[in-house]
Amino acid sequence: MTAKKLENNSNHQVIAEEVQILTDLLDESTRHLVGDDEFAKIKGLVKIAASQDHSQLESQIAALSNQEMIVVARYFATLPLLINISEDVDLASEVNLLNNTHQDYLGKLSSTVDLVAEKENAAEILRHVNVVPVLTAHPTQVQRKTILELTDKIHNLLRRYRDVTAGTIDRDEWTNQLRRYIEIIMQTDIIREKKLKVANEIKNVMVYYPDSLIPAITKLTANYKKLAAKHGLNVEGATPITMGMWIGGDRDGNPYVSAETLRLSATIQSEVIFDYYIKAVNSLYRTISISTSYVQPTPEVAELSKLSGDNSQFRVNEPYRRAFYYIESRLVHTEKDLLGKTSKASVVKEADAEKAPAYKDAAAFKEDLEAIKRSLIQNHDRAVTSGEYDDLLEAIDVFGFHLATIDMRQDSSVNETCVAELLKSAKICGNYSDLSEEEKIQVLLNELNNDPRSLHSSSAPKSELLQKELKIYQTARKLKDTLGENVIKQHIISHTESISDMLEQAIMLKEFGLLDSEKARVQVVPLFETVEDLQNSRAIMKRYLNFDIVKRWVASKGNYQEIMLGYSDSNKDGGYLASCWSLYKAQKELTAIGEDMGIKITFMHGRGGTVGRGGGPSYEAITSQPFGSIKDRIRTTEQGEIIQNKYGNKDAAYYNLEMLVSAAVDRMVSKQVVSQDHVQDFMASMDEIVDDSNKVYRELVFDNPHFQDYFFQATPIKEVSSLNIGSRPAARKKITEFSGLRAIPWVFSWSQSRVMFPGWYGVGSAFKHFIDKDEKNLEDLQKMYQGWPFFHSLLSNVDMVLSKSNMEIAKQYADLCEDEATKTVFDIIYKEWQLTKEVILQIEGHSKLLEDNPSLESSLEYRMPYFNVLNYIQLEMIKRGRKETLSGIYESIIHITINGVASGLRNSG
């Protein structure tokens, strides 16, 4: 029996009840706010939207004044938000229920461990698995932190709805609390008035740790080890989940990331985990009140107690409390030494903290706690060390004193500019940028192998860019020396196109001892982004990994070499099919290169929320990777609104992290079901289909003279770019230059106009051409869909994205175009959309979209009318804004609609 997927099995009845309650309260709040006449207009729009009379909807909205638009937009933007909360609550409740009643579901950790336990090397597999979600600040999370906090309040109240229906909580009181928060939301600015700074982004993402990520990860890690132990497998030290961080270290295209933001990112992260540790030790101090009147501690604990500054007369017979006080004193001293401040949660006296020696590292902190644990177990108090005690010990292994590993990232062109300046100032090479690729490689290898000097030590004046970059590497070195090796482990190079790009990065790391001729404290990680770069990656990596110095660097990293794959730019460059297929083949071939050389190639997946940026369900995304491509480790970016969706509460976080771990392990140990001959046939077919798809895509996007004008006129790209949703600019050049446009606003804008173009365009024509060539080809595609996880996931994602598109609304955006020739682009897009839908259903053997995902179908049914209204409001305000300049409050209406549509779609960027 196939285990059920929780997202596809939501409790429709409960969600419908909760949504009705929330809608009634929103109606009540809105009526009080605007009066009966204005509210009647809102309800009229609801009725028209439900009847899908788009013509009447358009005319009714056009009749609204700018002032009326404000509340109407707020109402329809809030509804999808409230529906999201109800669905999230249902998922969290279902996860708890099935775990507590020992029922199975797809990706459940216990089933995964059972599967691995059958293998001869089960303990080794489980000990080395490491999945790393990397939190990023890409600008698709359009909601303010204030709104997120209010939605958390509503979430927590809805979690108690089942108690309300059972009568154990007073319904009136519960309803009043809900009403209160909904009224506040309706009168709170949804959109930020000021653009975020990097420091704001760092602090914003930290809110997910104390109440969500830390408890979820510690619980999952503890469960993982217990499940392994049931099979007699010792996996002590295993960290199936650790966290990554881009904010503060990712300076590619973001001029506001500097040495200071890198330091700030590391410092704030460290503060968060110290605060957690101090609160946890404090809790143990309050809880473990065991007295020597009944049991005697071990000499180790007696010594810790003796060193304690807790000399209260009430603690004379409580050695464990005294020991915990001493441990907290050491922690406070450690934090003061490392960060220059101490947690407000601490209860120890400043003088006691100063006397207690600081911990050398997190392992020394853990050893003190382990000493107490050994004493408790020796005295038959094993139950005392379970729960929060075990969670704390797991947290130390996972988070250390750094919390999450910060990635550094820079564009290869910046590295080349800096290296050229360094080589010139050191009188080694005066014209580095003019050299051929082979000449560059020889110069760089000579420096890395034979010259231990720092090139920047010369007295020659340095450009502002070089000074800024050097300061960042200097800061990275200091952070590693103080917070430990895990605080920064890799430096990613955007737009890696050659071996010299990677060696230039090595030169920059060498400047401050982050790499030398024997070892790498920070690994050089190439990022292959475009379809062409992905195709060239095999030759680049094969030669790079054969250099003796690189072999030593890789050996110093446990024989692992990470490669990052870019989903967004490859999609913008070649379309959905070409992107997915290039990424699949690159992984397969790069993995084979590593195996030939005895190196474990691991991948970081630069995925966004949308299908157009590598998104889609995480479990399917990982289990559809090529067999053999996951070598213990896998890292993946988590961006924008996806962070809130997945990690907004500890139950959702546990479930989504569980899915990542289970999927990675499943792909590592599962055997290929389809024969290798069939796989080769499938791959040959895909090569043919993808070539066709790429041609169709590029014919429109790059060869049609009207396409770029269409994009800039028929999507809200300019309005999206003016949103205060991130510190990073929306484009590398001007916003009106297509080549410099970032992939994120590109995808986000297509989502807003409901075309969802990057997630499907070119798919229909390519498959249709293939089917028409031979009558057996349709049957072959259907077999591929049934038997090949990659192909099944590929088509399921297209199915999902088509279900969220709306060509009738998209046509209204097309009408924003200034001339008829530009408008004709829509006709091409619409024809391909119809063909894609028809062909996808043929291959799947389905009669309608989302046939195998009734929960998403149901979800879209009751949310779709509301954010359809938002699209028409957005369209009307764009029209008005293009005719006359809208003042601040009226311009914000467009931004409110962008927020609402993003909330309704849930994976918009």
MOMOFEN-V816505 format. One record per backbone hydrogen bond with DSSP energy under -1.0 kcal/mol. CO is the residue of the C=O (numbers start at 1). NH is the residue of the N-H. E is the energy in kcal/mol with one decimal. If there is no record, write none. Layout:
co=CO nh=NH e=E
co=CO nh=NH e=E
This chain:
co=4 nh=106 e=-3.4
co=5 nh=8 e=-1.3
co=6 nh=9 e=-1.9
co=10 nh=12 e=-1.4
co=11 nh=15 e=-2.4
co=12 nh=16 e=-2.7
co=13 nh=17 e=-2.2
co=14 nh=18 e=-2.7
co=15 nh=19 e=-3.0
co=16 nh=20 e=-2.0
co=17 nh=21 e=-2.1
co=18 nh=22 e=-2.7
co=19 nh=23 e=-2.8
co=20 nh=24 e=-2.6
co=21 nh=25 e=-2.1
co=22 nh=26 e=-2.4
co=23 nh=27 e=-2.9
co=24 nh=28 e=-2.4
co=25 nh=29 e=-2.6
co=26 nh=30 e=-2.7
co=27 nh=31 e=-2.7
co=28 nh=32 e=-2.0
co=29 nh=33 e=-1.5
co=30 nh=34 e=-2.4
co=31 nh=35 e=-2.7
co=35 nh=39 e=-2.0
co=36 nh=40 e=-2.1
co=37 nh=41 e=-1.1
co=38 nh=42 e=-1.4
co=39 nh=43 e=-2.4
co=40 nh=44 e=-1.8
co=41 nh=45 e=-1.9
co=42 nh=46 e=-2.0
co=43 nh=47 e=-2.1
co=44 nh=48 e=-2.3
co=45 nh=49 e=-2.8
co=46 nh=50 e=-2.2
co=47 nh=51 e=-1.5
co=48 nh=53 e=-1.6
co=52 nh=54 e=-1.4
co=53 nh=57 e=-2.2
co=54 nh=58 e=-2.4
co=55 nh=59 e=-2.0
co=56 nh=60 e=-2.6
co=57 nh=61 e=-2.1
co=58 nh=62 e=-2.1
co=59 nh=63 e=-1.0
co=61 nh=64 e=-1.4
co=65 nh=69 e=-2.0
co=68 nh=72 e=-1.9
co=69 nh=73 e=-3.0
co=70 nh=74 e=-2.0
co=71 nh=75 e=-2.7
co=72 nh=76 e=-2.2
co=73 nh=77 e=-1.8
co=74 nh=78 e=-1.8
co=75 nh=79 e=-1.6
co=78 nh=82 e=-2.1
co=79 nh=83 e=-2.1
co=80 nh=84 e=-2.4
co=81 nh=85 e=-1.7
co=82 nh=86 e=-1.8
co=83 nh=87 e=-2.2
co=84 nh=88 e=-2.5
co=85 nh=89 e=-2.4
co=86 nh=90 e=-2.1
co=87 nh=91 e=-2.1
co=88 nh=92 e=-2.4
co=89 nh=93 e=-2.6
co=90 nh=94 e=-2.3
co=91 nh=95 e=-2.4
co=92 nh=96 e=-2.1
co=93 nh=97 e=-2.7
co=94 nh=98 e=-2.7
co=95 nh=99 e=-2.0
co=96 nh=100 e=-2.9
co=97 nh=101 e=-1.9
co=98 nh=103 e=-3.0
co=105 nh=108 e=-2.1
co=108 nh=112 e=-1.8
co=109 nh=113 e=-2.6
co=110 nh=114 e=-2.1
co=111 nh=115 e=-1.9
co=112 nh=116 e=-2.0
co=113 nh=117 e=-2.5
co=116 nh=119 e=-2.7
co=119 nh=122 e=-1.2
co=121 nh=125 e=-2.3
co=122 nh=126 e=-2.6
co=123 nh=127 e=-2.2
co=124 nh=128 e=-1.4
co=125 nh=129 e=-1.2
co=130 nh=634 e=-1.8
co=131 nh=242 e=-1.7
co=132 nh=636 e=-2.3
co=133 nh=244 e=-2.5
co=134 nh=638 e=-3.0
co=135 nh=246 e=-2.3
co=138 nh=140 e=-2.5
co=140 nh=142 e=-1.3
co=144 nh=148 e=-2.0
co=145 nh=149 e=-2.3
co=146 nh=150 e=-1.9
co=147 nh=151 e=-2.5
co=148 nh=152 e=-1.8
co=149 nh=153 e=-1.5
co=150 nh=154 e=-1.8
co=151 nh=155 e=-2.7
co=152 nh=156 e=-2.5
co=153 nh=157 e=-1.7
co=154 nh=158 e=-2.7
co=155 nh=159 e=-1.8
co=157 nh=160 e=-1.4
co=158 nh=161 e=-1.9
co=160 nh=164 e=-1.7
co=161 nh=165 e=-2.6
co=162 nh=166 e=-1.3
co=163 nh=168 e=-1.9
co=163 nh=169 e=-1.0
co=164 nh=167 e=-1.1
co=170 nh=174 e=-2.2
co=171 nh=175 e=-2.9
co=172 nh=176 e=-2.4
co=173 nh=177 e=-1.8
co=174 nh=178 e=-2.0
co=175 nh=179 e=-2.8
co=176 nh=180 e=-2.2
co=177 nh=181 e=-1.8
co=178 nh=182 e=-2.2
co=179 nh=183 e=-2.6
co=180 nh=184 e=-1.9
co=181 nh=185 e=-2.5
co=182 nh=186 e=-2.2
co=184 nh=187 e=-1.2
co=185 nh=188 e=-1.6
co=190 nh=144 e=-1.1
co=197 nh=201 e=-2.0
co=198 nh=202 e=-2.3
co=199 nh=203 e=-2.1
co=200 nh=204 e=-2.7
co=201 nh=205 e=-1.9
co=202 nh=206 e=-1.1
co=204 nh=207 e=-1.0
co=205 nh=208 e=-1.2
co=206 nh=209 e=-1.8
co=208 nh=213 e=-3.3
co=209 nh=214 e=-2.4
co=212 nh=216 e=-2.2
co=213 nh=217 e=-2.9
co=214 nh=218 e=-2.4
co=215 nh=219 e=-2.0
co=216 nh=220 e=-2.5
co=217 nh=221 e=-2.7
co=218 nh=222 e=-2.3
co=219 nh=223 e=-2.6
co=220 nh=224 e=-2.6
co=221 nh=225 e=-1.9
co=222 nh=226 e=-2.2
co=223 nh=227 e=-2.8
co=224 nh=228 e=-1.8
co=225 nh=229 e=-2.4
co=226 nh=230 e=-1.6
co=228 nh=231 e=-1.2
co=228 nh=233 e=-2.3
co=229 nh=232 e=-2.1
co=235 nh=238 e=-2.1
co=240 nh=131 e=-3.0
co=243 nh=405 e=-2.3
co=244 nh=135 e=-2.1
co=245 nh=407 e=-2.9
co=246 nh=249 e=-1.9
co=246 nh=250 e=-2.0
co=249 nh=251 e=-1.1
co=249 nh=409 e=-2.0
co=251 nh=254 e=-1.3
co=254 nh=257 e=-1.6
co=258 nh=262 e=-2.1
co=259 nh=263 e=-2.4
co=260 nh=264 e=-2.7
co=261 nh=265 e=-2.7
co=262 nh=266 e=-2.1
co=263 nh=267 e=-2.6
co=264 nh=268 e=-3.1
co=265 nh=269 e=-2.0
co=266 nh=270 e=-2.1
co=267 nh=271 e=-2.4
co=268 nh=272 e=-2.0
co=269 nh=273 e=-1.9
co=270 nh=274 e=-2.5
co=271 nh=275 e=-2.4
co=272 nh=276 e=-1.8
co=273 nh=277 e=-2.6
co=274 nh=278 e=-2.9
co=275 nh=279 e=-2.2
co=276 nh=280 e=-2.5
co=277 nh=281 e=-2.9
co=278 nh=282 e=-2.3
co=279 nh=283 e=-2.2
co=280 nh=284 e=-2.1
co=281 nh=285 e=-2.5
co=282 nh=286 e=-2.1
co=283 nh=287 e=-2.1
co=284 nh=288 e=-2.9
co=287 nh=289 e=-1.7
co=291 nh=294 e=-1.7
co=291 nh=295 e=-1.9
co=298 nh=302 e=-2.5
co=299 nh=303 e=-2.2
co=300 nh=304 e=-1.9
co=301 nh=305 e=-2.8
co=302 nh=306 e=-2.0
co=303 nh=307 e=-1.7
co=309 nh=311 e=-1.5
co=312 nh=315 e=-2.0
co=315 nh=318 e=-1.7
co=317 nh=292 e=-2.1
co=318 nh=322 e=-1.9
co=319 nh=323 e=-2.4
co=320 nh=324 e=-2.5
co=321 nh=325 e=-2.2
co=322 nh=326 e=-1.9
co=323 nh=327 e=-2.4
co=324 nh=328 e=-2.7
co=325 nh=329 e=-2.2
co=326 nh=330 e=-2.2
co=327 nh=331 e=-2.3
co=328 nh=332 e=-2.7
co=329 nh=333 e=-2.1
co=330 nh=334 e=-2.5
co=331 nh=335 e=-2.7
co=332 nh=336 e=-2.3
co=333 nh=337 e=-2.3
co=334 nh=338 e=-2.6
co=335 nh=339 e=-3.2
co=336 nh=340 e=-1.3
co=343 nh=346 e=-1.2
co=349 nh=353 e=-2.1
co=350 nh=354 e=-2.1
co=351 nh=355 e=-1.7
co=352 nh=356 e=-1.8
co=361 nh=365 e=-1.2
co=362 nh=366 e=-2.3
co=363 nh=367 e=-2.0
co=364 nh=368 e=-1.4
co=365 nh=369 e=-1.5
co=366 nh=370 e=-2.8
co=367 nh=371 e=-1.9
co=368 nh=372 e=-1.5
co=369 nh=373 e=-2.2
co=370 nh=374 e=-2.7
co=371 nh=375 e=-1.7
co=372 nh=376 e=-2.3
co=373 nh=377 e=-2.6
co=374 nh=378 e=-2.2
co=375 nh=379 e=-1.4
co=376 nh=381 e=-3.1
co=377 nh=380 e=-2.0
co=382 nh=385 e=-1.0
co=383 nh=386 e=-1.1
co=386 nh=389 e=-1.5
co=387 nh=391 e=-2.4
co=388 nh=392 e=-1.9
co=389 nh=393 e=-1.9
co=390 nh=394 e=-2.5
co=391 nh=395 e=-2.4
co=392 nh=396 e=-1.8
co=393 nh=397 e=-1.4
co=394 nh=398 e=-2.0
co=395 nh=399 e=-3.5
co=396 nh=400 e=-1.7
co=399 nh=402 e=-1.4
co=399 nh=403 e=-3.0
co=402 nh=404 e=-2.0
co=405 nh=245 e=-2.3
co=408 nh=492 e=-3.3
co=409 nh=251 e=-2.1
co=410 nh=494 e=-2.1
co=411 nh=415 e=-1.6
co=412 nh=416 e=-2.3
co=413 nh=417 e=-2.0
co=414 nh=418 e=-2.3
co=415 nh=419 e=-2.9
co=416 nh=420 e=-2.7
co=417 nh=421 e=-1.8
co=418 nh=422 e=-2.4
co=419 nh=423 e=-2.8
co=420 nh=424 e=-1.9
co=421 nh=425 e=-2.6
co=422 nh=426 e=-1.9
co=423 nh=428 e=-2.9
co=423 nh=429 e=-1.4
co=424 nh=427 e=-1.5
co=431 nh=434 e=-1.6
co=432 nh=435 e=-1.8
co=436 nh=440 e=-2.5
co=437 nh=441 e=-2.3
co=438 nh=442 e=-2.0
co=439 nh=443 e=-2.2
co=440 nh=444 e=-2.6
co=441 nh=445 e=-2.8
co=442 nh=446 e=-2.0
co=443 nh=447 e=-1.8
co=444 nh=448 e=-2.5
co=445 nh=449 e=-2.7
co=446 nh=450 e=-2.4
co=447 nh=451 e=-1.5
co=454 nh=457 e=-1.3
co=455 nh=458 e=-1.0
co=463 nh=467 e=-2.4
co=464 nh=468 e=-2.2
co=465 nh=469 e=-2.4
co=466 nh=470 e=-2.8
co=467 nh=471 e=-2.0
co=468 nh=472 e=-1.4
co=469 nh=473 e=-1.9
co=470 nh=474 e=-2.4
co=471 nh=475 e=-2.1
co=472 nh=476 e=-2.3
co=473 nh=477 e=-2.1
co=474 nh=478 e=-1.9
co=475 nh=479 e=-2.5
co=476 nh=480 e=-2.2
co=477 nh=481 e=-2.0
co=478 nh=482 e=-1.6
co=479 nh=483 e=-3.0
co=484 nh=487 e=-1.5
co=487 nh=406 e=-3.3
co=489 nh=523 e=-2.8
co=490 nh=408 e=-1.9
co=491 nh=525 e=-2.8
co=492 nh=410 e=-1.9
co=493 nh=527 e=-1.8
co=494 nh=412 e=-2.0
co=499 nh=503 e=-2.1
co=500 nh=504 e=-2.7
co=501 nh=505 e=-1.2
co=502 nh=506 e=-1.7
co=503 nh=507 e=-2.0
co=504 nh=508 e=-1.9
co=505 nh=509 e=-2.1
co=506 nh=510 e=-2.3
co=507 nh=511 e=-1.1
co=509 nh=512 e=-1.1
co=509 nh=514 e=-2.2
co=510 nh=513 e=-1.7
co=514 nh=521 e=-1.4
co=514 nh=522 e=-1.8
co=519 nh=516 e=-2.7
co=523 nh=491 e=-2.9
co=525 nh=493 e=-2.4
co=526 nh=564 e=-2.9
co=527 nh=496 e=-2.0
co=528 nh=566 e=-2.6
co=530 nh=534 e=-2.4
co=531 nh=535 e=-2.0
co=532 nh=536 e=-2.0
co=533 nh=537 e=-1.1
co=536 nh=540 e=-1.9
co=537 nh=541 e=-2.8
co=538 nh=542 e=-2.4
co=539 nh=543 e=-1.7
co=540 nh=544 e=-2.5
co=541 nh=545 e=-2.7
co=543 nh=546 e=-1.0
co=544 nh=547 e=-1.4
co=547 nh=551 e=-2.2
co=548 nh=552 e=-1.8
co=549 nh=553 e=-1.9
co=550 nh=554 e=-2.9
co=551 nh=555 e=-2.3
co=552 nh=556 e=-2.0
co=554 nh=557 e=-1.2
co=554 nh=559 e=-2.2
co=555 nh=558 e=-1.5
co=559 nh=600 e=-2.8
co=561 nh=602 e=-2.4
co=563 nh=604 e=-2.4
co=564 nh=528 e=-2.2
co=565 nh=606 e=-2.6
co=567 nh=571 e=-1.5
co=568 nh=572 e=-2.3
co=569 nh=573 e=-2.1
co=570 nh=574 e=-2.2
co=571 nh=575 e=-2.9
co=575 nh=579 e=-2.3
co=576 nh=580 e=-2.6
co=577 nh=581 e=-2.6
co=578 nh=582 e=-2.4
co=579 nh=583 e=-2.3
co=580 nh=584 e=-2.2
co=581 nh=585 e=-2.7
co=582 nh=586 e=-2.3
co=583 nh=587 e=-2.2
co=584 nh=588 e=-2.1
co=585 nh=589 e=-2.7
co=586 nh=590 e=-3.0
co=587 nh=591 e=-2.4
co=588 nh=592 e=-1.6
co=589 nh=593 e=-2.0
co=590 nh=594 e=-2.1
co=591 nh=595 e=-2.4
co=592 nh=596 e=-2.2
co=593 nh=597 e=-1.2
co=594 nh=599 e=-3.1
co=600 nh=561 e=-2.3
co=602 nh=563 e=-2.3
co=603 nh=635 e=-2.2
co=604 nh=565 e=-2.9
co=605 nh=607 e=-2.0
co=605 nh=637 e=-2.3
co=606 nh=567 e=-1.1
co=610 nh=613 e=-1.1
co=610 nh=615 e=-4.0
co=611 nh=614 e=-1.8
co=613 nh=608 e=-3.7
co=617 nh=621 e=-2.2
co=618 nh=622 e=-2.2
co=619 nh=623 e=-2.6
co=620 nh=624 e=-1.1
co=622 nh=625 e=-1.7
co=626 nh=629 e=-2.0
co=631 nh=633 e=-2.6
co=632 nh=130 e=-2.8
co=634 nh=132 e=-2.5
co=635 nh=605 e=-3.1
co=636 nh=134 e=-2.9
co=638 nh=136 e=-2.2
co=639 nh=642 e=-1.9
co=640 nh=643 e=-1.4
co=641 nh=645 e=-2.2
co=642 nh=646 e=-2.6
co=643 nh=647 e=-2.6
co=644 nh=648 e=-1.2
co=649 nh=653 e=-2.6
co=650 nh=654 e=-2.4
co=651 nh=655 e=-2.3
co=652 nh=656 e=-2.7
co=653 nh=657 e=-2.5
co=654 nh=658 e=-2.6
co=655 nh=659 e=-2.2
co=656 nh=660 e=-1.6
co=657 nh=661 e=-2.4
co=658 nh=662 e=-2.9
co=659 nh=663 e=-2.4
co=660 nh=664 e=-2.1
co=661 nh=665 e=-2.6
co=662 nh=666 e=-2.8
co=663 nh=667 e=-2.3
co=664 nh=668 e=-1.5
co=665 nh=669 e=-2.0
co=666 nh=670 e=-2.3
co=675 nh=679 e=-2.1
co=676 nh=680 e=-2.5
co=677 nh=681 e=-2.2
co=678 nh=682 e=-2.9
co=679 nh=683 e=-2.8
co=680 nh=684 e=-2.2
co=681 nh=685 e=-2.3
co=682 nh=686 e=-2.7
co=683 nh=687 e=-2.3
co=684 nh=688 e=-1.6
co=685 nh=689 e=-2.5
co=686 nh=690 e=-3.2
co=687 nh=691 e=-1.9
co=688 nh=692 e=-1.6
co=689 nh=693 e=-2.4
co=690 nh=694 e=-2.9
co=691 nh=695 e=-1.8
co=692 nh=696 e=-2.4
co=693 nh=697 e=-2.7
co=694 nh=698 e=-2.8
co=695 nh=699 e=-2.3
co=696 nh=700 e=-1.2
co=697 nh=701 e=-2.8
co=698 nh=702 e=-2.0
co=698 nh=703 e=-1.6
co=704 nh=707 e=-1.3
co=706 nh=710 e=-2.3
co=707 nh=711 e=-2.6
co=708 nh=712 e=-2.2
co=709 nh=713 e=-1.8
co=710 nh=714 e=-3.4
co=716 nh=720 e=-3.0
co=717 nh=721 e=-2.3
co=720 nh=723 e=-1.3
co=723 nh=725 e=-1.7
co=730 nh=742 e=-1.8
co=734 nh=737 e=-1.8
co=738 nh=741 e=-1.2
co=740 nh=732 e=-3.3
co=742 nh=746 e=-1.4
co=743 nh=747 e=-2.4
co=744 nh=748 e=-2.9
co=745 nh=749 e=-2.3
co=746 nh=750 e=-1.4
co=747 nh=751 e=-1.9
co=748 nh=752 e=-2.1
co=749 nh=753 e=-1.8
co=750 nh=755 e=-1.7
co=750 nh=756 e=-1.7
co=751 nh=754 e=-1.3
co=754 nh=806 e=-2.4
co=756 nh=759 e=-1.9
co=757 nh=760 e=-1.7
co=757 nh=761 e=-2.2
co=760 nh=763 e=-2.3
co=762 nh=766 e=-1.3
co=763 nh=767 e=-2.1
co=764 nh=768 e=-2.6
co=765 nh=769 e=-2.7
co=766 nh=770 e=-1.8
co=767 nh=771 e=-2.7
co=768 nh=772 e=-2.5
co=774 nh=777 e=-1.6
co=776 nh=780 e=-2.0
co=777 nh=781 e=-2.4
co=778 nh=782 e=-2.2
co=779 nh=783 e=-2.0
co=780 nh=784 e=-2.3
co=781 nh=785 e=-2.3
co=782 nh=786 e=-1.8
co=783 nh=787 e=-2.5
co=784 nh=788 e=-2.0
co=788 nh=792 e=-2.5
co=789 nh=793 e=-2.6
co=790 nh=794 e=-2.2
co=791 nh=795 e=-2.2
co=792 nh=796 e=-2.4
co=793 nh=797 e=-2.1
co=794 nh=798 e=-1.3
co=795 nh=799 e=-2.6
co=796 nh=800 e=-2.3
co=797 nh=801 e=-2.4
co=798 nh=802 e=-2.5
co=799 nh=803 e=-1.7
co=806 nh=810 e=-2.5
co=807 nh=811 e=-1.8
co=809 nh=813 e=-1.5
co=810 nh=814 e=-2.1
co=811 nh=815 e=-1.5
co=813 nh=816 e=-1.7
co=814 nh=817 e=-1.9
co=819 nh=823 e=-1.7
co=820 nh=824 e=-1.4
co=822 nh=825 e=-1.5
co=823 nh=826 e=-1.7
co=824 nh=828 e=-1.3
co=825 nh=829 e=-2.2
co=826 nh=830 e=-3.2
co=827 nh=831 e=-2.1
co=828 nh=832 e=-1.9
co=829 nh=833 e=-2.3
co=830 nh=834 e=-2.4
co=831 nh=835 e=-2.0
co=832 nh=836 e=-2.9
co=833 nh=837 e=-2.5
co=834 nh=838 e=-2.1
co=835 nh=839 e=-2.5
co=836 nh=840 e=-2.7
co=837 nh=841 e=-2.0
co=838 nh=842 e=-1.6
co=839 nh=843 e=-2.5
co=840 nh=844 e=-2.6
co=841 nh=845 e=-1.6
co=841 nh=846 e=-1.8
co=850 nh=853 e=-1.6
co=853 nh=857 e=-2.1
co=854 nh=858 e=-2.6
co=855 nh=859 e=-2.5
co=856 nh=860 e=-2.7
co=857 nh=861 e=-1.8
co=858 nh=862 e=-1.7
co=859 nh=863 e=-1.1
co=860 nh=864 e=-2.9
co=863 nh=867 e=-1.8
co=864 nh=868 e=-1.9
co=865 nh=869 e=-1.5
co=866 nh=870 e=-1.4
co=867 nh=871 e=-1.5
co=868 nh=872 e=-1.6
co=869 nh=873 e=-2.2
co=870 nh=874 e=-3.0
co=871 nh=875 e=-2.7
co=872 nh=876 e=-2.2
co=873 nh=877 e=-2.5
co=874 nh=878 e=-2.4
co=875 nh=879 e=-2.4
co=876 nh=880 e=-2.3
co=877 nh=881 e=-2.6
co=878 nh=882 e=-1.9
co=880 nh=884 e=-2.5
co=887 nh=891 e=-2.5
co=888 nh=892 e=-1.8
co=891 nh=895 e=-1.0
co=892 nh=896 e=-2.4
co=893 nh=897 e=-2.2
co=894 nh=898 e=-2.1
co=895 nh=899 e=-2.2
co=896 nh=900 e=-2.4
co=897 nh=901 e=-2.7
co=898 nh=902 e=-2.2
co=899 nh=903 e=-2.3
co=900 nh=904 e=-2.3
co=901 nh=905 e=-2.5
co=902 nh=906 e=-2.1
